[in-house]
Amino acid sequence: MTATYLLEIGLEEMPAHVVRPSVMQLLDKTAAFFKEQNLTYDEIKPFATPRRLAIMVTGLADRQPDQVEEAKGPAKRIALDADGHFTKAALGFARGQGVQPEDITFKDFKGEPYVFVEKKTVGQPTAEILPELKKIVMGLTFPTRMKWGTNHFEYIRPIHWIVSLLDDQIIPMQILDVQAGRTTQGHRFLGHEIEIATAQDYEADLAKVFVIADMAKRQAVIEEQIHDLAVKHDWRVDLDPDLLEEVVNLVEYPTAFAGHFDPKYLAVPEPVLITSMKDNQRYFYVRDQAGKLAPNFIGVRNGNHEYLDNVIAGNEKVLVARLDDAKFFFEEDQKLSIHDYVEKLKKVTFHDKIGTMYEKMQRVSVIAAGLGHVFGLSENELSDLNRASHIYKFDIVTGMVGEFPELQGVMGEIYAKIFGENAVVAQAVREHYMPTSAEGDLPASKVGATLAIADKIDTILAFFAVGMIPNGSNDPYALRRQSYGIVRILLANHWHLSLAELQAEIASSLKKNDLTFKIDWQKNPAEVQRFFGDRMRQLFGEKHLRHDFIDAVANSNDLDPTTIDEVASTLNTHREDQDFKPTIEALTRVIRLANKIDSKPDQIKIDPSLFENPSEKALYDAVTELQADFKQQTVEQNYQQMRDLRPIIESYFEENMIMADDEKIRRNRLNQLLILQRLIKVFGDLQELIVK
Amino acid sequence: MVKQLNVQEMILTLQRFWGSKGCLLMEAYDNEKGAGTMSPYTFLRAIGPEPWNAAYVEPSRRPADGRYGENPNRLFQHHQFQVVMKPSPKNIQEYYLDSLRELGIEPLEHDIRFVEDNWENPSMGCAGVGWEVWLDGMEVSQFTYFQQVGGLTVDPVTSEITYGVERLASYIQNVNSVFDLQWGDGVLYGDIFKEPEYEHSKYAFEESDQAMLLNFFNDYEKEALRLIKLGLVHPAYDYVLKCSHTFNLLDARGAVSVTERAGYLSRIRNLAHKIAQAFVGEREKLGFPLLQHAQEQAEKDGEDK
């Protein structure tokens, strides 16, 4: 026998974004509970609206299956006395298992007979197990919780009713003062209270009182209504999935409607219009067939067609008030100049401990100029970069961005053009925020990319300098995302930048330009290095590179993400080569020996007059050549050249005693290894590689 | 819309309605404040175990929102109709919807939604969970279950409903500018408030004396702290309200940098927290009289049955 079970929790309106995850959580936890209870069923179906979370379980077994368990007792020789009677041990065991002595059987276990009994557990009726779902209902987790009235229990919203029906039978459950029953509520205005006779009727019964309980069906209704409106008016509608999901869970009985606004508001920049409609009012914006934004929108009402004109008129009025505001800001903002806004930034704090936005822009200008040269930007690009870096935050003090903070950068580009900046500068103003998420779009222009890197580096170094270093899950200023963004931009542009030396270089150029603002920019260098190293690990982790490769390359000497990336893929390409293992072994041997010395770079000089063997000359020549070519060559070429060094290195080690007695000779040989080691280490710490 | 209530009829209707639900009809509190929540009839009474049901109109001053009387919807001072019920009644949403019906807003003829909006007033150490109520896409009320007031966790919970009087009235009277609202028959909102809007905006944005206001702020804060020490909770709270309004004036004038802003807000929050604690202490000394009244009433009701 199987049955259908319905559980519905009636709530005051939940936040739209909570509805789906919560009902899925209820479903998953119930499924796990049934599994644990050995209860079988065909399917659990979720239903949810802003006011209810429900699941319907079909084909639910009416009881748990009986269980037979075998228990092993003492060995036969202990269980029976000389007369063949059960001993105290055997009788005690049977009693403990709740069976009679005559139920005892003997079976071989590891070659010796033992006492065994069979224990039967009779399965419980499902109706007696279901009340335990209360724990699951009460234990659901939510992003925000609240208490209400006089109780201390916290939930997403106050609970008003619970329906708990196994077919037509009420399964009791009480949460606070709410007793489960068969009474549910229809649509707040169109519907009324109803009683559900039997669980299977749930969806149909609710439909009669204007509640479409199935989220997928509600979505389909909305999509169809919007489609019909679009066809009727010859519009193109972009059904933004996030907005659609939100709208689906803001209504129980949807009716889409079309509204319009005065075309004069189309003078307001499109992103502002879209934000007003989509984000503020939850409307779908529409375009004409040519792709031009139309002075119309589609909204979705929680109700039917009755009095729809009222609803349309009201919504139009609200939107117009917003657009009027936007138009006002758009016009007002144009009365000042970029210079005025930049001046205002002197009063805007970036962070208490770090200083103002204006100071930040000054520093970023210096950093960006330095980077621009490293990245080989053209004269024109450098000049655009210079201009952009002096103004790029100006839009945050405009009225429009004050009203629509999510449009920072976007308005910056629009205003920059209006104020006569060239397109490259304007674009960089917008692009410097990118990427705005871990895998978000990257700046498309070189100037924008350079500015984005400069701005992020300044932010990271500044927070590290004042000791606000992310730890664990605590990264309030999203420094991880920003540093990951830097790495991604560098790779995408094939730009080389040594993150290892960056901090020191920036510190000195800020000092030179008198822009330190009383902050010690040299602080916490080890943490800065590790921080960037970790981002490289993150990147290669995403690329599913082998762990030993990640460990090796992420420890590279100069932390140049682009080189590291090339090294990683070069090593990866060659890892199956016949000569990969001996090559790595030879190079590793060099690293290991060279690690034993510490010389300052300026002390490293090789004196060929101290050579005793031809192999020394051979290595000297080869390394000198490699050193000369290294910077101009691709990573692949460098790898090949190092691979070709292997026989030379091998005979070097065979012929020469590195730790020679003569101190001068010893030092000379070690220095030779050290020079080579420095080149190898650009490839990373090859000792980490696991070679078969 | 069948009957077009003027503003004062609208207020009277709400008062009659909420009075019938057991709310005390209080008057506006005679101190400048940015929201009805800051009236002691909400802020203080939401703290502690005593029941409290009240409704009142609160003129709310927000200097930075002033638009010289030129914007049809933005005001230096607007009016809030505030309802607080503690503990929050189970059917508070139904009450609210009934109050709209009383105003002639029949839900079936509109689109009314409860859209998530968790409310926070960090300067007063207040936070709550709730919604903004949308009437055909327009936010007409804020609906909140307080979770924290003055930095203290509430128990029991107060439900707060704040109607935006001008917004709702604009809807009921179908006007595009608040200045065209009929306050009483024949007298427009603009006749009463347009000039003050202009003058207050002019004052707040251009003419306020920053040095004087800064001194005021410091003095008010000092006085509040002194009065808290003396156990004079209500006078102390008046000075917190003065601090808050003075800060708002300074802020509108652009005299407060973002950095300083956090500092001022935390000073106000500190005062609000101290007062919240002192208020509970004071009520406890009195034996939580409203709690006793409620219990006595409940017993009496029980006997009557």
Boltz contact constraints between the chains, C-beta under 6 A:
constraints:
  - contact:
      token1: [A, 13]
      token2: [B, 114]
      max_distance: 6.0
  - contact:
      token1: [A, 15]
      token2: [B, 116]
      max_distance: 6.0
  - contact:
      token1: [A, 146]
      token2: [B, 129]
      max_distance: 6.0
  - contact:
      token1: [A, 146]
      token2: [B, 145]
      max_distance: 6.0
  - contact:
      token1: [A, 146]
      token2: [B, 147]
      max_distance: 6.0
  - contact:
      token1: [A, 147]
      token2: [B, 157]
      max_distance: 6.0
  - contact:
      token1: [A, 148]
      token2: [B, 88]
      max_distance: 6.0
  - contact:
      token1: [A, 148]
      token2: [B, 145]
      max_distance: 6.0
  - contact:
      token1: [A, 148]
      token2: [B, 157]
      max_distance: 6.0
  - contact:
      token1: [A, 149]
      token2: [B, 87]
      max_distance: 6.0
  - contact:
      token1: [A, 149]
      token2: [B, 88]
      max_distance: 6.0
  - contact:
      token1: [A, 150]
      token2: [B, 87]
      max_distance: 6.0
  - contact:
      token1: [A, 150]
      token2: [B, 156]
      max_distance: 6.0
  - contact:
      token1: [A, 189]
      token2: [B, 107]
      max_distance: 6.0
  - contact:
      token1: [A, 189]
      token2: [B, 108]
      max_distance: 6.0
  - contact:
      token1: [A, 281]
      token2: [B, 137]
      max_distance: 6.0
  - contact:
      token1: [A, 301]
      token2: [B, 111]
      max_distance: 6.0
  - contact:
      token1: [A, 302]
      token2: [B, 111]
      max_distance: 6.0
  - contact:
      token1: [A, 302]
      token2: [B, 113]
      max_distance: 6.0
  - contact:
      token1: [A, 303]
      token2: [B, 111]
      max_distance: 6.0
  - contact:
      token1: [A, 307]
      token2: [B, 109]
      max_distance: 6.0
  - contact:
      token1: [A, 310]
      token2: [B, 109]
      max_distance: 6.0
  - contact:
      token1: [A, 310]
      token2: [B, 110]
      max_distance: 6.0
  - contact:
      token1: [A, 311]
      token2: [B, 111]
      max_distance: 6.0
  - contact:
      token1: [A, 311]
      token2: [B, 136]
      max_distance: 6.0
  - contact:
      token1: [A, 314]
      token2: [B, 136]
      max_distance: 6.0
  - contact:
      token1: [A, 315]
      token2: [B, 136]
      max_distance: 6.0
  - contact:
      token1: [A, 315]
      token2: [B, 137]
      max_distance: 6.0
  - contact:
      token1: [A, 318]
      token2: [B, 137]
      max_distance: 6.0
  - contact:
      token1: [A, 318]
      token2: [B, 138]
      max_distance: 6.0
  - contact:
      token1: [A, 321]
      token2: [B, 73]
      max_distance: 6.0
  - contact:
      token1: [A, 347]
      token2: [B, 257]
      max_distance: 6.0
  - contact:
      token1: [A, 348]
      token2: [B, 258]
      max_distance: 6.0
  - contact:
      token1: [A, 349]
      token2: [B, 258]
      max_distance: 6.0
  - contact:
      token1: [A, 349]
      token2: [B, 259]
      max_distance: 6.0
  - contact:
      token1: [A, 352]
      token2: [B, 259]
      max_distance: 6.0
